[in-house]
Amino acid sequence: MSRALRAIMVTILLPFLFTGCASDAYIPATSTILQDSSETIPAYHIGVDDTISINVWRNPELSVSVPVRPDGKVSMPLIGDVHAAGRTPEEVATAIQTKLRSFVRDPNVTLMVTGLMSNEYLTRLRITGAVTNPSSINYRQGMTVLDAILASGSINDFASPNNTKLYRKIKGKVRVINIHLGDILFKGELQTNIELRPGDILTVPERLF
């Protein structure tokens, strides 16, 4: 292969090589990694100080609303203590159902977490940088980048909105996702107005003067 041809091939391939190297650091908001079904929000696990409402169908005297004690257990009529901390609501309902079979014929138990105290700070969203009111807000299902920014009073006069970054933990690693916040706010271009997840951090940098 001639030197001239090799030089042309190197010129063509170099941008692709550098792009591949950079992909671990920054992820476009439209990346398929955000659509991966394995990255859905994990099932909620009950924790100490949560309040749970236990309903036993057709047995109102057994239905209770109780806090999870420091030992991770809750108390119920007839069956006494049931371990709840670290389990999903479905797992706790099944455990209660199993214990109740000794006292109630075909018990049907449903369980709702009515007070989410144990995971409050693990699920909060943080909005930092060049916004009017840097905030730590409660996560709500369906919240988007725009919802979070408006909740913090929108950007201030020193912001560089199109350089906004979303920090998200994916498979144990913190990834940085590019957010074109200026396009969202001023052009109505919503491609990067993605749904947020518990624990996400949005940072709006200041522009360089």
C-alpha positions as CSV (number, residue, x, y, z in Angstrom):
1,M,0.0,0.0,0.0
2,S,1.4,3.4,-1.0
3,R,2.3,6.1,1.6
4,A,-0.3,8.4,0.1
5,L,-3.1,5.8,0.4
6,R,-2.1,5.0,4.0
7,A,-2.2,8.7,4.9
8,I,-5.7,9.0,3.5
9,M,-7.0,6.0,5.4
10,V,-5.5,7.3,8.7
11,T,-7.2,10.7,8.1
12,I,-10.5,9.0,7.6
13,L,-10.3,6.6,10.6
14,L,-8.9,9.0,13.2
15,P,-12.2,10.8,13.9
16,F,-14.0,7.5,14.5
17,L,-11.3,6.3,16.8
18,F,-11.5,9.4,19.0
19,T,-15.3,9.3,19.0
20,G,-15.2,5.8,20.3
21,C,-12.8,6.7,23.1
22,A,-15.0,9.6,24.2
23,S,-18.2,7.6,24.3
24,D,-17.5,6.3,27.9
25,A,-17.4,9.9,29.2
26,Y,-20.4,11.5,27.7
27,I,-23.6,10.0,26.5
28,P,-26.1,11.8,24.2
29,A,-29.5,12.0,25.8
30,T,-31.0,10.0,22.9
31,S,-28.6,7.2,23.4
32,T,-30.0,3.7,23.4
33,I,-28.5,3.1,26.8
34,L,-31.3,5.2,28.3
35,Q,-33.9,3.0,26.6
36,D,-32.4,-0.3,27.8
37,S,-35.1,-2.3,29.5
38,S,-32.5,-3.5,32.1
39,E,-32.2,0.1,33.2
40,T,-35.7,0.5,34.5
41,I,-36.3,1.8,38.0
42,P,-35.7,-1.1,40.4
43,A,-38.5,-2.4,42.7
44,Y,-38.9,-0.4,45.9
45,H,-37.6,-2.1,49.0
46,I,-39.2,-1.2,52.3
47,G,-36.9,0.3,54.9
48,V,-36.9,1.3,58.6
49,D,-39.3,4.3,59.4
50,D,-41.4,3.6,56.3
51,T,-45.2,3.4,57.0
52,I,-47.1,0.5,55.4
53,S,-50.8,-0.1,55.1
54,I,-51.8,-3.7,55.2
55,N,-55.2,-4.7,54.0
56,V,-56.7,-8.2,54.6
57,W,-59.7,-8.6,52.3
58,R,-63.0,-9.1,54.3
59,N,-61.1,-8.9,57.6
60,P,-61.0,-5.3,58.6
61,E,-60.0,-6.2,62.1
62,L,-56.7,-7.5,60.7
63,S,-56.0,-4.5,58.5
64,V,-53.5,-2.1,59.9
65,S,-51.3,0.9,59.1
66,V,-48.0,0.6,60.9
67,P,-44.5,2.0,60.8
68,V,-41.4,-0.3,60.3
69,R,-39.6,-0.5,63.6
70,P,-35.8,0.0,64.0
71,D,-35.5,-3.8,64.0
72,G,-37.0,-4.0,60.5
73,K,-40.3,-5.6,61.7
74,V,-44.0,-4.7,61.8
75,S,-46.6,-6.1,64.1
76,M,-50.0,-7.5,63.1
77,P,-53.0,-9.0,65.0
78,L,-52.9,-12.8,65.3
79,I,-49.5,-13.4,63.7
80,G,-47.3,-10.9,65.6
81,D,-44.1,-9.7,64.0
82,V,-43.3,-9.9,60.3
83,H,-39.9,-8.9,58.9
84,A,-40.4,-6.0,56.3
85,A,-37.1,-4.1,55.9
86,G,-35.2,-5.0,52.8
87,R,-38.2,-6.7,51.2
88,T,-40.5,-5.5,48.4
89,P,-44.1,-4.8,49.3
90,E,-45.1,-8.0,47.3
91,E,-42.7,-10.1,49.3
92,V,-44.0,-8.8,52.7
93,A,-47.6,-9.3,51.6
94,T,-46.8,-12.9,50.6
95,A,-45.1,-13.5,54.0
96,I,-48.2,-12.1,55.8
97,Q,-50.5,-14.2,53.7
98,T,-48.5,-17.4,54.5
99,K,-48.7,-16.7,58.3
100,L,-52.4,-15.8,58.2
101,R,-53.3,-19.2,56.6
102,S,-53.1,-20.7,60.1
103,F,-56.0,-18.4,61.2
104,V,-57.9,-17.3,58.1
105,R,-59.2,-19.3,55.2
106,D,-57.6,-18.2,51.9
107,P,-56.4,-14.8,53.1
108,N,-56.0,-12.1,50.5
109,V,-53.4,-9.5,51.5
110,T,-52.5,-6.2,49.8
111,L,-49.9,-3.9,51.0
112,M,-49.1,-0.2,50.2
113,V,-46.2,1.9,51.3
114,T,-47.8,5.1,52.5
115,G,-44.8,6.8,54.0
116,L,-41.5,6.7,52.1
117,M,-39.1,7.8,54.8
118,S,-36.2,5.4,54.6
119,N,-35.2,6.1,51.0
120,E,-35.9,9.8,50.9
121,Y,-32.4,11.0,50.2
122,L,-31.5,8.1,47.9
123,T,-34.4,9.1,45.6
124,R,-34.1,12.9,45.6
125,L,-33.2,14.9,42.5
126,R,-30.5,17.6,42.8
127,I,-30.4,20.7,40.6
128,T,-27.1,22.6,40.9
129,G,-25.1,25.3,39.2
130,A,-26.4,28.4,37.4
131,V,-30.1,28.1,38.5
132,T,-32.1,30.6,40.5
133,N,-32.6,28.3,43.4
134,P,-30.3,25.2,43.6
135,S,-32.6,22.5,44.9
136,S,-32.9,19.0,46.3
137,I,-36.5,17.9,45.4
138,N,-38.5,14.8,45.9
139,Y,-38.6,12.5,42.8
140,R,-42.0,12.0,41.2
141,Q,-42.7,9.5,38.5
142,G,-42.8,11.1,35.0
143,M,-40.7,14.2,36.0
144,T,-38.5,15.5,33.1
145,V,-35.5,17.7,32.9
146,L,-37.8,20.7,32.3
147,D,-39.9,19.9,35.3
148,A,-36.8,19.9,37.6
149,I,-35.4,23.1,36.1
150,L,-38.6,25.0,36.6
151,A,-38.9,23.7,40.1
152,S,-35.6,25.3,40.8
153,G,-36.7,28.7,39.4
154,S,-35.2,28.2,36.0
155,I,-31.7,29.3,34.9
156,N,-30.1,32.5,36.0
157,D,-28.4,35.3,33.9
158,F,-25.0,33.6,34.0
159,A,-26.0,30.1,32.7
160,S,-24.7,28.3,29.7
161,P,-27.8,26.1,29.4
162,N,-26.8,24.0,26.3
163,N,-23.8,22.7,28.3
164,T,-26.0,21.2,31.0
165,K,-25.0,17.8,32.2
166,L,-27.2,15.1,33.8
167,Y,-25.3,12.7,36.1
168,R,-26.9,9.3,36.4
169,K,-25.8,6.1,38.0
170,I,-26.1,3.2,35.5
171,K,-25.0,-0.3,36.4
172,G,-23.0,1.0,39.3
173,K,-21.2,3.7,37.2
174,V,-21.9,7.4,37.1
175,R,-22.5,8.5,33.5
176,V,-22.7,12.0,32.2
177,I,-25.5,12.7,29.7
178,N,-25.5,15.9,27.6
179,I,-28.7,18.0,28.0
180,H,-29.4,20.9,25.5
181,L,-31.3,22.9,28.1
182,G,-31.2,26.1,26.1
183,D,-32.9,24.4,23.1
184,I,-35.6,23.0,25.5
185,L,-36.3,26.4,27.1
186,F,-36.0,28.8,24.2
187,K,-36.7,26.7,21.0
188,G,-39.1,24.1,22.2
189,E,-36.8,21.3,21.0
190,L,-37.5,18.5,23.5
191,Q,-35.2,15.7,22.2
192,T,-33.1,16.0,25.4
193,N,-36.0,16.7,27.8
194,I,-35.7,13.1,29.1
195,E,-37.5,11.6,32.1
196,L,-35.5,11.7,35.3
197,R,-34.8,8.8,37.6
198,P,-34.3,8.7,41.4
199,G,-30.9,10.1,42.4
200,D,-30.3,12.0,39.2
201,I,-28.2,15.2,39.4
202,L,-28.7,18.1,36.9
203,T,-25.9,20.7,36.7
204,V,-26.1,23.9,34.7
205,P,-22.7,25.5,34.2
206,E,-21.9,29.2,34.0
207,R,-20.9,30.6,30.7
208,L,-17.4,31.8,30.1
209,F,-17.0,35.6,29.7
